[in-house]
Amino acid sequence: MKKLFIAALAFVMLSVMSAPGYSAYKAEYKLDIVPSLTTAWGMGASYFADLVKQRTDGRVNIKVYPNSQLTTGQQTNAFMLLRNGTIDFAVQSTINYSPQIVQLNLFALPFFIANQPDRYKALDAITEGKAGAMVGKIVEERGAVFLAYGENGFRELTNNSRDIRKPDDMKGMKFRVVGSPLFLDIFSALGANPTAMAWSDTMSAIQQGVIDGQENPINTFYPLRVTEYHKYITNWHYIADPTLFVVNPNAWKGFSAADQEIIRQAAKDAGTYMKALARCGIDENDGGANLKYLQSINMVPEVTDWPAKLKGEGISFVDLTPAETQAFVDATKSVYAKWEPQIGADLMQAARDDMAAAAKK
């Protein structure tokens, strides 16, 4: 009996030492996002954290830190902080990781995706196709574990002065942009005066009139009350803004294989929810599919028709015609000459092939 007891004890100790267990996990894993929890971005991150906690029976507790708290407002440093372990998880815009991973600028090439027959279909073709897989691999090579794509939405233009229908309308206006060189190039090509500014400083700049305009998805800037100060919106969809669900490699290694699978699936499910939030009431070709999905999980947002909501609040809401859009496309062609070689010919071609294949379906 004594030998049997010793053998059983040794087996238990070996099992504990050889596999991560609940007791070995952190009490809290930090997750980084840029905007507030009231935005679609914040709601998607919170949903991910809730799903993980629920599906792991409380073994994995993720706390969402909004408003760039973990990066002390320096959102373009987010990838470095995730890679070195200061941040455990992130639901982060590809834009904010692009200073360290230049290939992520693929999604920020002006009108590259927006000028397709169906921009959402084109975006899905990339993220779910060869190009999206290439991007995921590149992110992992740079030092993060890639889990899934989410979505912040196509970025629109707001300002406090006038309707913008052509590049000349932007001349001399000061626009807040993300601290990414590509954005400075885009707005300079359009004749505007781009000002790189962290999002944490942007609202005060808008309120004080330091800047004339900004660009962001509707479901990001509206909850933050930008439209109280900017009464002009140009619906130009000029770039896509997918998000990446990622985790620090060392944190990832600490989870059991079973919990890793749970976390990965939770990221995919939260990504689906986030995409629906970003598109509901905006995607002209969805046939109500995004709203139906949100209804099916009992998570319908307060606003389900953004144009009606904004116009009802006295916002001048401009939808560009194809000819008007083409003028912006023509004005930003110089950006491609500089940035395509940096993004890489293989990735650019894969994205074009993905979109072309989707357009034929």
C-alpha positions, 0 to 999 in steps of 0.5 A: 500500500505504501508503494502504491501511495508513493507511485500515485503521488509521483504521478500527480506531481508529474502531471502538475509539473508537465502541463499548465493548470488553473493554479499556474495562470495569472489572476488577470491577463491585460488586453489593450485597446485604443478607444473606449468600451462604448465603441464597437471596438471596445464592445468586441474586445469585451465580448472576447474577454467574456467568452474566454472567462465563460468557456474556461469556467473562470480559469482565464480572466482577461481584463480589457484596458481601454483608452490606450491605458497600457500604452500611456496614450502612445498607440503606435507603440502597442506592438512593441509592448505586446511583444515584450510582455507588458501587454498579454492580449490585444484587439488592435487595429492593423494601423497601430501595428503598421509602424513595426510591421510595414506589411499591415499598410496593405489595408491602409492603401487609399481606396485599394479596397473601397473602390471594389464593386463590394468593399466588404466582400473584397475585405473578407476575400483578403482576410479569409484568403491567401493575403490574410494568411500571409499577414497572420504569418508575418505578425507571428514572425514579428513576435505575436501569436495571431488568433483572428481578424476582427473589424473596426470598420471603413474610415470616414471623414468628419470636419467642422467647416464644410462638405467635402466632395473633392480633394480641393475641398480639403486644401489647407484644412488641418486633419488629425491622423494616426502617427503613421507615415502612410497617413501623412502621405495620403493627406498631404497628397490631397492638399490637406495639413495632416497632424499626427496625434494620439487618439487620447489627445484628439477629443480635446483638440476637436473641442478646442478647434485645434484641428478641423477634422479627423477620420475614423469609422462611424461606430468609433467617432459617434460614441465619443461625441465627435459629431457634437463638434463636427457637423460634416461627414464625408462617407468615402470609405477610403481605407479599411480598418481590420483589427487583430486578435493577438497574444504575447507568445510567452502568455500563450505558452502558459495555457493548456492546449485545451484552453488555447483552443478555447481562446482561439475560438473565442477570438474568432467568434468575437471577431464575427461579432465585431464585424457585424457591429462595424457593418450593421446599418452601413453595409449596403449589400448585406440584405440585413444579414448583420442585423439578423446575426446580432439579433440571433445572439441577443446583442443588437446595438442601439443604432442600426441605421447610421445614415438615418441616425446622423441625418436626424441629428442635423449632420450633413452626410455626403455620399460620394458618387463614383466620379467624385471618388475617382478624383480622390483615387487619382489624387493619391496615386503617388502614395502607391508608388512609395508604399507598394514596394515596402508592403511587398509585391507578393502580398500585394498580388495575393490581395489583388488575386483574392479580391478578383476571385471574390468579384467573380462569385 
